[in-house]
């Protein structure tokens, strides 16, 4: 049981890391001075915020696993 719990935690930590990495990439694009179109910049900023929401959800899942399994 403990091994399964640790495996789940690692899996969700990796998922959270991927969400954060993707968020950072979108922020980088939104802030790139080469990109001049503000509408596109805004779209990438919005997408980066969605990725942060996903990372927050995964963080909550990790806490649930730690506290309940």
PyMOL Python script that loads the backbone (N, CA, C, O; Angstrom):
from pymol import cmd

cmd.read_pdbstr("""\
ATOM      1  N   UNK A   1       0.819  -1.199   0.000  1.00  0.00           N
ATOM      2  CA  UNK A   1       0.000   0.000   0.000  1.00  0.00           C
ATOM      3  C   UNK A   1       0.864   1.265   0.000  1.00  0.00           C
ATOM      4  O   UNK A   1       0.615   2.201  -0.760  1.00  0.00           O
ATOM      5  N   UNK A   2       1.885   1.276   0.867  1.00  0.00           N
ATOM      6  CA  UNK A   2       2.758   2.438   0.932  1.00  0.00           C
ATOM      7  C   UNK A   2       3.480   2.652  -0.401  1.00  0.00           C
ATOM      8  O   UNK A   2       3.661   3.788  -0.841  1.00  0.00           O
ATOM      9  N   UNK A   3       3.889   1.554  -1.040  1.00  0.00           N
ATOM     10  CA  UNK A   3       4.575   1.634  -2.328  1.00  0.00           C
ATOM     11  C   UNK A   3       3.647   2.231  -3.390  1.00  0.00           C
ATOM     12  O   UNK A   3       4.070   3.055  -4.200  1.00  0.00           O
ATOM     13  N   UNK A   4       2.379   1.808  -3.378  1.00  0.00           N
ATOM     14  CA  UNK A   4       1.399   2.349  -4.327  1.00  0.00           C
ATOM     15  C   UNK A   4       1.190   3.842  -4.095  1.00  0.00           C
ATOM     16  O   UNK A   4       1.087   4.623  -5.041  1.00  0.00           O
ATOM     17  N   UNK A   5       1.131   4.218  -2.839  1.00  0.00           N
ATOM     18  CA  UNK A   5       0.946   5.621  -2.474  1.00  0.00           C
ATOM     19  C   UNK A   5       2.116   6.457  -2.987  1.00  0.00           C
ATOM     20  O   UNK A   5       1.916   7.515  -3.582  1.00  0.00           O
ATOM     21  N   UNK A   6       3.313   5.986  -2.760  1.00  0.00           N
ATOM     22  CA  UNK A   6       4.505   6.707  -3.207  1.00  0.00           C
ATOM     23  C   UNK A   6       4.557   6.805  -4.728  1.00  0.00           C
ATOM     24  O   UNK A   6       4.968   7.825  -5.281  1.00  0.00           O
ATOM     25  N   UNK A   7       4.139   5.746  -5.389  1.00  0.00           N
ATOM     26  CA  UNK A   7       4.105   5.740  -6.850  1.00  0.00           C
ATOM     27  C   UNK A   7       3.098   6.782  -7.362  1.00  0.00           C
ATOM     28  O   UNK A   7       3.390   7.526  -8.297  1.00  0.00           O
ATOM     29  N   UNK A   8       1.943   6.825  -6.757  1.00  0.00           N
ATOM     30  CA  UNK A   8       0.932   7.815  -7.131  1.00  0.00           C
ATOM     31  C   UNK A   8       1.438   9.232  -6.895  1.00  0.00           C
ATOM     32  O   UNK A   8       1.254  10.111  -7.736  1.00  0.00           O
ATOM     33  N   UNK A   9       2.065   9.447  -5.769  1.00  0.00           N
ATOM     34  CA  UNK A   9       2.582  10.777  -5.453  1.00  0.00           C
ATOM     35  C   UNK A   9       3.624  11.200  -6.490  1.00  0.00           C
ATOM     36  O   UNK A   9       3.598  12.331  -6.974  1.00  0.00           O
ATOM     37  N   UNK A  10       4.534  10.296  -6.827  1.00  0.00           N
ATOM     38  CA  UNK A  10       5.547  10.610  -7.845  1.00  0.00           C
ATOM     39  C   UNK A  10       4.896  10.936  -9.190  1.00  0.00           C
ATOM     40  O   UNK A  10       5.288  11.886  -9.869  1.00  0.00           O
ATOM     41  N   UNK A  11       3.905  10.140  -9.558  1.00  0.00           N
ATOM     42  CA  UNK A  11       3.200  10.355 -10.822  1.00  0.00           C
ATOM     43  C   UNK A  11       2.570  11.751 -10.854  1.00  0.00           C
ATOM     44  O   UNK A  11       2.711  12.470 -11.843  1.00  0.00           O
ATOM     45  N   UNK A  12       1.887  12.130  -9.796  1.00  0.00           N
ATOM     46  CA  UNK A  12       1.226  13.434  -9.771  1.00  0.00           C
ATOM     47  C   UNK A  12       2.221  14.576  -9.612  1.00  0.00           C
ATOM     48  O   UNK A  12       1.963  15.678 -10.095  1.00  0.00           O
ATOM     49  N   UNK A  13       3.343  14.343  -8.952  1.00  0.00           N
ATOM     50  CA  UNK A  13       4.385  15.365  -8.885  1.00  0.00           C
ATOM     51  C   UNK A  13       4.969  15.633 -10.269  1.00  0.00           C
ATOM     52  O   UNK A  13       5.242  16.779 -10.626  1.00  0.00           O
ATOM     53  N   UNK A  14       5.156  14.575 -11.038  1.00  0.00           N
ATOM     54  CA  UNK A  14       5.620  14.742 -12.422  1.00  0.00           C
ATOM     55  C   UNK A  14       4.590  15.517 -13.244  1.00  0.00           C
ATOM     56  O   UNK A  14       4.940  16.396 -14.032  1.00  0.00           O
ATOM     57  N   UNK A  15       3.331  15.180 -13.050  1.00  0.00           N
ATOM     58  CA  UNK A  15       2.269  15.868 -13.773  1.00  0.00           C
ATOM     59  C   UNK A  15       2.262  17.358 -13.414  1.00  0.00           C
ATOM     60  O   UNK A  15       2.131  18.214 -14.289  1.00  0.00           O
ATOM     61  N   UNK A  16       2.403  17.656 -12.130  1.00  0.00           N
ATOM     62  CA  UNK A  16       2.430  19.045 -11.679  1.00  0.00           C
ATOM     63  C   UNK A  16       3.621  19.777 -12.297  1.00  0.00           C
ATOM     64  O   UNK A  16       3.501  20.924 -12.727  1.00  0.00           O
ATOM     65  N   UNK A  17       4.751  19.113 -12.335  1.00  0.00           N
ATOM     66  CA  UNK A  17       5.943  19.704 -12.933  1.00  0.00           C
ATOM     67  C   UNK A  17       5.733  20.006 -14.417  1.00  0.00           C
ATOM     68  O   UNK A  17       6.169  21.048 -14.906  1.00  0.00           O
ATOM     69  N   UNK A  18       5.079  19.112 -15.120  1.00  0.00           N
ATOM     70  CA  UNK A  18       4.781  19.343 -16.537  1.00  0.00           C
ATOM     71  C   UNK A  18       3.851  20.541 -16.723  1.00  0.00           C
ATOM     72  O   UNK A  18       4.048  21.355 -17.625  1.00  0.00           O
ATOM     73  N   UNK A  19       2.847  20.639 -15.872  1.00  0.00           N
ATOM     74  CA  UNK A  19       1.931  21.782 -15.944  1.00  0.00           C
ATOM     75  C   UNK A  19       2.687  23.090 -15.704  1.00  0.00           C
ATOM     76  O   UNK A  19       2.465  24.080 -16.401  1.00  0.00           O
ATOM     77  N   UNK A  20       3.573  23.087 -14.725  1.00  0.00           N
ATOM     78  CA  UNK A  20       4.335  24.294 -14.410  1.00  0.00           C
ATOM     79  C   UNK A  20       5.319  24.644 -15.522  1.00  0.00           C
ATOM     80  O   UNK A  20       5.520  25.817 -15.838  1.00  0.00           O
ATOM     81  N   UNK A  21       5.921  23.635 -16.103  1.00  0.00           N
ATOM     82  CA  UNK A  21       6.849  23.858 -17.210  1.00  0.00           C
ATOM     83  C   UNK A  21       6.121  24.451 -18.416  1.00  0.00           C
ATOM     84  O   UNK A  21       6.613  25.375 -19.064  1.00  0.00           O
ATOM     85  N   UNK A  22       4.957  23.909 -18.698  1.00  0.00           N
ATOM     86  CA  UNK A  22       4.149  24.421 -19.806  1.00  0.00           C
ATOM     87  C   UNK A  22       3.718  25.853 -19.526  1.00  0.00           C
ATOM     88  O   UNK A  22       3.767  26.706 -20.412  1.00  0.00           O
ATOM     89  N   UNK A  23       3.296  26.116 -18.289  1.00  0.00           N
ATOM     90  CA  UNK A  23       2.921  27.477 -17.880  1.00  0.00           C
ATOM     91  C   UNK A  23       4.087  28.442 -18.124  1.00  0.00           C
ATOM     92  O   UNK A  23       3.903  29.516 -18.697  1.00  0.00           O
ATOM     93  N   UNK A  24       5.271  28.052 -17.691  1.00  0.00           N
ATOM     94  CA  UNK A  24       6.451  28.905 -17.851  1.00  0.00           C
ATOM     95  C   UNK A  24       6.766  29.167 -19.322  1.00  0.00           C
ATOM     96  O   UNK A  24       7.166  30.271 -19.692  1.00  0.00           O
ATOM     97  N   UNK A  25       6.586  28.160 -20.140  1.00  0.00           N
ATOM     98  CA  UNK A  25       6.836  28.314 -21.577  1.00  0.00           C
ATOM     99  C   UNK A  25       5.862  29.325 -22.181  1.00  0.00           C
ATOM    100  O   UNK A  25       6.263  30.179 -22.972  1.00  0.00           O
ATOM    101  N   UNK A  26       4.594  29.231 -21.813  1.00  0.00           N
ATOM    102  CA  UNK A  26       3.604  30.168 -22.335  1.00  0.00           C
ATOM    103  C   UNK A  26       3.875  31.593 -21.849  1.00  0.00           C
ATOM    104  O   UNK A  26       3.684  32.553 -22.596  1.00  0.00           O
ATOM    105  N   UNK A  27       4.312  31.726 -20.618  1.00  0.00           N
ATOM    106  CA  UNK A  27       4.669  33.055 -20.102  1.00  0.00           C
ATOM    107  C   UNK A  27       5.842  33.616 -20.903  1.00  0.00           C
ATOM    108  O   UNK A  27       5.849  34.791 -21.268  1.00  0.00           O
ATOM    109  N   UNK A  28       6.816  32.777 -21.167  1.00  0.00           N
ATOM    110  CA  UNK A  28       7.981  33.202 -21.941  1.00  0.00           C
ATOM    111  C   UNK A  28       7.557  33.707 -23.320  1.00  0.00           C
ATOM    112  O   UNK A  28       8.053  34.733 -23.786  1.00  0.00           O
ATOM    113  N   UNK A  29       6.653  32.999 -23.963  1.00  0.00           N
ATOM    114  CA  UNK A  29       6.163  33.440 -25.278  1.00  0.00           C
ATOM    115  C   UNK A  29       5.428  34.768 -25.148  1.00  0.00           C
ATOM    116  O   UNK A  29       5.639  35.676 -25.952  1.00  0.00           O
ATOM    117  N   UNK A  30       4.567  34.885 -24.143  1.00  0.00           N
ATOM    118  CA  UNK A  30       3.778  36.107 -23.963  1.00  0.00           C
ATOM    119  C   UNK A  30       4.664  37.322 -23.720  1.00  0.00           C
ATOM    120  O   UNK A  30       4.302  38.438 -24.093  1.00  0.00           O
ATOM    121  N   UNK A  31       5.815  37.113 -23.100  1.00  0.00           N
ATOM    122  CA  UNK A  31       6.712  38.232 -22.763  1.00  0.00           C
ATOM    123  C   UNK A  31       7.815  38.457 -23.802  1.00  0.00           C
ATOM    124  O   UNK A  31       8.636  39.362 -23.649  1.00  0.00           O
ATOM    125  N   UNK A  32       7.834  37.654 -24.836  1.00  0.00           N
ATOM    126  CA  UNK A  32       8.870  37.769 -25.852  1.00  0.00           C
ATOM    127  C   UNK A  32       8.714  39.096 -26.602  1.00  0.00           C
ATOM    128  O   UNK A  32       7.668  39.356 -27.198  1.00  0.00           O
ATOM    129  N   UNK A  33       9.752  39.928 -26.571  1.00  0.00           N
ATOM    130  CA  UNK A  33       9.642  41.237 -27.242  1.00  0.00           C
ATOM    131  C   UNK A  33       9.526  41.130 -28.765  1.00  0.00           C
ATOM    132  O   UNK A  33       9.093  42.081 -29.415  1.00  0.00           O
ATOM    133  N   UNK A  34       9.897  40.010 -29.328  1.00  0.00           N
ATOM    134  CA  UNK A  34       9.779  39.815 -30.776  1.00  0.00           C
ATOM    135  C   UNK A  34       8.307  39.727 -31.181  1.00  0.00           C
ATOM    136  O   UNK A  34       7.926  40.155 -32.271  1.00  0.00           O
ATOM    137  N   UNK A  35       7.489  39.167 -30.292  1.00  0.00           N
ATOM    138  CA  UNK A  35       6.059  39.032 -30.554  1.00  0.00           C
ATOM    139  C   UNK A  35       5.389  40.387 -30.319  1.00  0.00           C
ATOM    140  O   UNK A  35       5.370  40.891 -29.196  1.00  0.00           O
ATOM    141  N   UNK A  36       4.854  40.958 -31.361  1.00  0.00           N
ATOM    142  CA  UNK A  36       4.278  42.310 -31.288  1.00  0.00           C
ATOM    143  C   UNK A  36       2.759  42.327 -31.122  1.00  0.00           C
ATOM    144  O   UNK A  36       2.207  43.300 -30.608  1.00  0.00           O
ATOM    145  N   UNK A  37       2.086  41.276 -31.547  1.00  0.00           N
ATOM    146  CA  UNK A  37       0.623  41.245 -31.533  1.00  0.00           C
ATOM    147  C   UNK A  37       0.117  41.055 -30.097  1.00  0.00           C
ATOM    148  O   UNK A  37       0.295  39.992 -29.501  1.00  0.00           O
ATOM    149  N   UNK A  38      -0.509  42.093 -29.557  1.00  0.00           N
ATOM    150  CA  UNK A  38      -0.976  42.058 -28.172  1.00  0.00           C
ATOM    151  C   UNK A  38      -2.059  41.008 -27.952  1.00  0.00           C
ATOM    152  O   UNK A  38      -2.145  40.419 -26.874  1.00  0.00           O
ATOM    153  N   UNK A  39      -2.879  40.774 -28.960  1.00  0.00           N
ATOM    154  CA  UNK A  39      -3.932  39.766 -28.832  1.00  0.00           C
ATOM    155  C   UNK A  39      -3.326  38.372 -28.641  1.00  0.00           C
ATOM    156  O   UNK A  39      -3.814  37.578 -27.837  1.00  0.00           O
ATOM    157  N   UNK A  40      -2.273  38.093 -29.377  1.00  0.00           N
ATOM    158  CA  UNK A  40      -1.591  36.804 -29.225  1.00  0.00           C
ATOM    159  C   UNK A  40      -0.908  36.728 -27.867  1.00  0.00           C
ATOM    160  O   UNK A  40      -0.961  35.693 -27.203  1.00  0.00           O
ATOM    161  N   UNK A  41      -0.264  37.819 -27.448  1.00  0.00           N
ATOM    162  CA  UNK A  41       0.364  37.859 -26.121  1.00  0.00           C
ATOM    163  C   UNK A  41      -0.679  37.574 -25.033  1.00  0.00           C
ATOM    164  O   UNK A  41      -0.436  36.792 -24.114  1.00  0.00           O
ATOM    165  N   UNK A  42      -1.828  38.214 -25.152  1.00  0.00           N
ATOM    166  CA  UNK A  42      -2.902  38.014 -24.172  1.00  0.00           C
ATOM    167  C   UNK A  42      -3.385  36.567 -24.160  1.00  0.00           C
ATOM    168  O   UNK A  42      -3.674  36.006 -23.104  1.00  0.00           O
ATOM    169  N   UNK A  43      -3.468  35.973 -25.347  1.00  0.00           N
ATOM    170  CA  UNK A  43      -3.903  34.572 -25.429  1.00  0.00           C
ATOM    171  C   UNK A  43      -2.930  33.667 -24.690  1.00  0.00           C
ATOM    172  O   UNK A  43      -3.354  32.777 -23.952  1.00  0.00           O
ATOM    173  N   UNK A  44      -1.627  33.881 -24.876  1.00  0.00           N
ATOM    174  CA  UNK A  44      -0.642  33.058 -24.178  1.00  0.00           C
ATOM    175  C   UNK A  44      -0.655  33.317 -22.676  1.00  0.00           C
ATOM    176  O   UNK A  44      -0.434  32.392 -21.893  1.00  0.00           O
ATOM    177  N   UNK A  45      -0.907  34.542 -22.262  1.00  0.00           N
ATOM    178  CA  UNK A  45      -1.030  34.830 -20.833  1.00  0.00           C
ATOM    179  C   UNK A  45      -2.228  34.091 -20.240  1.00  0.00           C
ATOM    180  O   UNK A  45      -2.143  33.532 -19.146  1.00  0.00           O
ATOM    181  N   UNK A  46      -3.333  34.095 -20.964  1.00  0.00           N
ATOM    182  CA  UNK A  46      -4.530  33.389 -20.510  1.00  0.00           C
ATOM    183  C   UNK A  46      -4.273  31.892 -20.403  1.00  0.00           C
ATOM    184  O   UNK A  46      -4.656  31.259 -19.419  1.00  0.00           O
ATOM    185  N   UNK A  47      -3.629  31.334 -21.411  1.00  0.00           N
ATOM    186  CA  UNK A  47      -3.324  29.902 -21.387  1.00  0.00           C
ATOM    187  C   UNK A  47      -2.389  29.576 -20.230  1.00  0.00           C
ATOM    188  O   UNK A  47      -2.540  28.537 -19.587  1.00  0.00           O
ATOM    189  N   UNK A  48      -1.423  30.454 -19.958  1.00  0.00           N
ATOM    190  CA  UNK A  48      -0.499  30.203 -18.843  1.00  0.00           C
ATOM    191  C   UNK A  48      -1.252  30.175 -17.510  1.00  0.00           C
ATOM    192  O   UNK A  48      -0.920  29.389 -16.623  1.00  0.00           O
ATOM    193  N   UNK A  49      -2.254  31.023 -17.374  1.00  0.00           N
ATOM    194  CA  UNK A  49      -3.063  31.026 -16.141  1.00  0.00           C
ATOM    195  C   UNK A  49      -3.860  29.733 -16.001  1.00  0.00           C
ATOM    196  O   UNK A  49      -4.034  29.218 -14.896  1.00  0.00           O
ATOM    197  N   UNK A  50      -4.338  29.218 -17.117  1.00  0.00           N
ATOM    198  CA  UNK A  50      -5.048  27.934 -17.094  1.00  0.00           C
ATOM    199  C   UNK A  50      -4.112  26.804 -16.667  1.00  0.00           C
ATOM    200  O   UNK A  50      -4.504  25.919 -15.906  1.00  0.00           O
ATOM    201  N   UNK A  51      -2.879  26.840 -17.160  1.00  0.00           N
ATOM    202  CA  UNK A  51      -1.898  25.824 -16.763  1.00  0.00           C
ATOM    203  C   UNK A  51      -1.625  25.903 -15.257  1.00  0.00           C
ATOM    204  O   UNK A  51      -1.440  24.876 -14.604  1.00  0.00           O
ATOM    205  N   UNK A  52      -1.601  27.122 -14.709  1.00  0.00           N
ATOM    206  CA  UNK A  52      -1.410  27.271 -13.265  1.00  0.00           C
ATOM    207  C   UNK A  52      -2.586  26.678 -12.504  1.00  0.00           C
ATOM    208  O   UNK A  52      -2.401  26.057 -11.457  1.00  0.00           O
ATOM    209  N   UNK A  53      -3.786  26.864 -13.020  1.00  0.00           N
ATOM    210  CA  UNK A  53      -4.961  26.246 -12.396  1.00  0.00           C
ATOM    211  C   UNK A  53      -4.821  24.730 -12.378  1.00  0.00           C
ATOM    212  O   UNK A  53      -5.144  24.081 -11.383  1.00  0.00           O
ATOM    213  N   UNK A  54      -4.340  24.174 -13.476  1.00  0.00           N
ATOM    214  CA  UNK A  54      -4.137  22.721 -13.543  1.00  0.00           C
ATOM    215  C   UNK A  54      -3.108  22.285 -12.509  1.00  0.00           C
ATOM    216  O   UNK A  54      -3.304  21.285 -11.819  1.00  0.00           O
ATOM    217  N   UNK A  55      -2.007  23.033 -12.398  1.00  0.00           N
ATOM    218  CA  UNK A  55      -0.968  22.705 -11.412  1.00  0.00           C
ATOM    219  C   UNK A  55      -1.538  22.764  -9.996  1.00  0.00           C
ATOM    220  O   UNK A  55      -1.196  21.931  -9.157  1.00  0.00           O
ATOM    221  N   UNK A  56      -2.394  23.729  -9.728  1.00  0.00           N
ATOM    222  CA  UNK A  56      -3.018  23.842  -8.404  1.00  0.00           C
ATOM    223  C   UNK A  56      -3.922  22.646  -8.109  1.00  0.00           C
ATOM    224  O   UNK A  56      -3.939  22.131  -6.991  1.00  0.00           O
ATOM    225  N   UNK A  57      -4.664  22.214  -9.113  1.00  0.00           N
ATOM    226  CA  UNK A  57      -5.530  21.040  -8.946  1.00  0.00           C
ATOM    227  C   UNK A  57      -4.689  19.807  -8.634  1.00  0.00           C
ATOM    228  O   UNK A  57      -5.013  19.033  -7.733  1.00  0.00           O
ATOM    229  N   UNK A  58      -3.615  19.635  -9.382  1.00  0.00           N
ATOM    230  CA  UNK A  58      -2.752  18.477  -9.159  1.00  0.00           C
ATOM    231  C   UNK A  58      -2.124  18.544  -7.766  1.00  0.00           C
ATOM    232  O   UNK A  58      -1.981  17.517  -7.104  1.00  0.00           O
ATOM    233  N   UNK A  59      -1.754  19.731  -7.321  1.00  0.00           N
ATOM    234  CA  UNK A  59      -1.199  19.885  -5.967  1.00  0.00           C
ATOM    235  C   UNK A  59      -2.221  19.442  -4.916  1.00  0.00           C
ATOM    236  O   UNK A  59      -1.863  18.802  -3.927  1.00  0.00           O
ATOM    237  N   UNK A  60      -3.485  19.782  -5.135  1.00  0.00           N
ATOM    238  CA  UNK A  60      -4.536  19.353  -4.208  1.00  0.00           C
ATOM    239  C   UNK A  60      -4.698  17.834  -4.220  1.00  0.00           C
ATOM    240  O   UNK A  60      -4.923  17.215  -3.181  1.00  0.00           O
ATOM    241  N   UNK A  61      -4.581  17.250  -5.398  1.00  0.00           N
ATOM    242  CA  UNK A  61      -4.663  15.784  -5.510  1.00  0.00           C
ATOM    243  C   UNK A  61      -3.523  15.132  -4.712  1.00  0.00           C
ATOM    244  O   UNK A  61      -3.726  14.136  -4.018  1.00  0.00           O
ATOM    245  N   UNK A  62      -2.342  15.705  -4.824  1.00  0.00           N
ATOM    246  CA  UNK A  62      -1.193  15.181  -4.080  1.00  0.00           C
ATOM    247  C   UNK A  62      -1.466  15.200  -2.575  1.00  0.00           C
ATOM    248  O   UNK A  62      -1.185  14.233  -1.867  1.00  0.00           O
ATOM    249  N   UNK A  63      -2.013  16.307  -2.109  1.00  0.00           N
ATOM    250  CA  UNK A  63      -2.346  16.422  -0.683  1.00  0.00           C
ATOM    251  C   UNK A  63      -3.385  15.372  -0.289  1.00  0.00           C
ATOM    252  O   UNK A  63      -3.267  14.741   0.761  1.00  0.00           O
ATOM    253  N   UNK A  64      -4.393  15.191  -1.129  1.00  0.00           N
ATOM    254  CA  UNK A  64      -5.414  14.177  -0.840  1.00  0.00           C
ATOM    255  C   UNK A  64      -4.797  12.776  -0.745  1.00  0.00           C
ATOM    256  O   UNK A  64      -5.135  11.997   0.147  1.00  0.00           O
ATOM    257  N   UNK A  65      -3.901  12.474  -1.663  1.00  0.00           N
ATOM    258  CA  UNK A  65      -3.246  11.161  -1.639  1.00  0.00           C
ATOM    259  C   UNK A  65      -2.420  11.008  -0.370  1.00  0.00           C
ATOM    260  O   UNK A  65      -2.465   9.965   0.283  1.00  0.00           O
ATOM    261  N   UNK A  66      -1.674  12.036  -0.023  1.00  0.00           N
ATOM    262  CA  UNK A  66      -0.818  11.971   1.170  1.00  0.00           C
ATOM    263  C   UNK A  66      -1.649  11.793   2.442  1.00  0.00           C
ATOM    264  O   UNK A  66      -1.230  11.107   3.374  1.00  0.00           O
ATOM    265  N   UNK A  67      -2.816  12.411   2.471  1.00  0.00           N
ATOM    266  CA  UNK A  67      -3.627  12.383   3.691  1.00  0.00           C
ATOM    267  C   UNK A  67      -4.599  11.202   3.776  1.00  0.00           C
ATOM    268  O   UNK A  67      -5.109  10.891   4.852  1.00  0.00           O
ATOM    269  N   UNK A  68      -4.853  10.547   2.638  1.00  0.00           N
ATOM    270  CA  UNK A  68      -5.918   9.541   2.643  1.00  0.00           C
ATOM    271  C   UNK A  68      -5.512   8.158   2.158  1.00  0.00           C
ATOM    272  O   UNK A  68      -6.312   7.226   2.243  1.00  0.00           O
ATOM    273  N   UNK A  69      -4.328   8.002   1.668  1.00  0.00           N
ATOM    274  CA  UNK A  69      -3.932   6.663   1.189  1.00  0.00           C
ATOM    275  C   UNK A  69      -2.755   6.180   2.025  1.00  0.00           C
ATOM    276  O   UNK A  69      -2.252   5.079   1.804  1.00  0.00           O
TER     277      UNK A  69
END
""", "prot")
cmd.dss("prot")
cmd.show_as("cartoon", "prot")
cmd.util.cbc("prot")
cmd.orient("prot")
